Amino acid sequence: MQNPMNPSELLKLAQSPAGQKLLTMLQQSGGSQLSAAMEQAARGDMAPAKRELSALLSSPEAKRLLNELEGSL
């Protein structure tokens, strides 16, 4: 199991060009369904969030961006 990232590492990834593109994709694609799923996750029901994120992150562009972010770790 990987060690959790510290907040400064997460911020660095989120502010990177690939991170910004991925965040934009998530905001544009997810909309209200993603927001509702995240609210359910905050209450302990992770299944909707997993479904929404899995669907959003399965696109070729999202996979490319995730690989780019992983390479910068």
C-alpha positions as CSV (number, residue, x, y, z in Angstrom):
1,M,0.0,0.0,0.0
2,Q,1.3,3.4,-0.9
3,N,1.9,6.1,1.7
4,P,-0.6,8.9,1.8
5,M,0.4,12.0,0.1
6,N,0.9,15.2,2.1
7,P,-1.2,18.2,1.3
8,S,1.7,20.1,-0.5
9,E,2.2,17.1,-2.9
10,L,-1.5,17.0,-3.6
11,L,-1.6,20.7,-4.3
12,K,1.4,20.5,-6.6
13,L,-0.4,17.8,-8.6
14,A,-3.6,19.7,-8.7
15,Q,-1.9,22.8,-9.9
16,S,0.1,21.0,-12.6
17,P,-1.1,21.4,-16.2
18,A,-2.3,17.7,-16.3
19,G,-4.0,18.2,-12.9
20,Q,-5.8,21.3,-14.1
21,K,-7.0,19.6,-17.3
22,L,-8.2,16.6,-15.3
23,L,-10.1,18.8,-12.8
24,T,-11.7,20.7,-15.6
25,M,-12.8,17.4,-17.2
26,L,-14.3,16.2,-14.0
27,Q,-16.2,19.5,-13.5
28,Q,-17.5,19.5,-17.0
29,S,-18.4,15.9,-17.2
30,G,-19.6,15.2,-13.7
31,G,-21.9,18.1,-13.0
32,S,-24.7,17.5,-10.5
33,Q,-24.3,13.7,-10.5
34,L,-20.7,13.9,-9.3
35,S,-21.6,16.4,-6.7
36,A,-24.5,14.2,-5.4
37,A,-22.2,11.2,-5.4
38,M,-19.5,13.1,-3.4
39,E,-22.2,14.2,-0.9
40,Q,-23.2,10.6,-0.4
41,A,-19.5,9.6,0.0
42,A,-19.1,12.2,2.7
43,R,-22.0,10.5,4.5
44,G,-20.3,7.1,4.2
45,D,-21.9,5.7,1.0
46,M,-18.9,5.3,-1.3
47,A,-20.6,3.2,-4.1
48,P,-22.1,6.2,-6.1
49,A,-18.8,8.1,-5.9
50,K,-16.8,5.1,-7.1
51,R,-19.3,4.6,-10.0
52,E,-19.2,8.2,-11.1
53,L,-15.4,8.5,-10.9
54,S,-14.8,5.2,-12.6
55,A,-17.0,6.3,-15.5
56,L,-15.4,9.7,-15.8
57,L,-11.8,8.5,-15.5
58,S,-12.1,5.6,-18.0
59,S,-11.9,7.9,-21.0
60,P,-8.6,7.8,-23.0
61,E,-7.9,11.5,-22.2
62,A,-8.4,11.0,-18.5
63,K,-6.2,7.9,-18.5
64,R,-3.5,9.9,-20.3
65,L,-3.7,12.7,-17.8
66,L,-3.6,10.2,-14.8
67,N,-0.5,8.5,-16.3
68,E,1.1,11.9,-16.7
69,L,0.3,12.8,-13.0
70,E,1.6,9.4,-11.9
71,G,4.9,10.0,-13.7
72,S,5.4,13.3,-11.9
73,L,5.3,11.6,-8.4
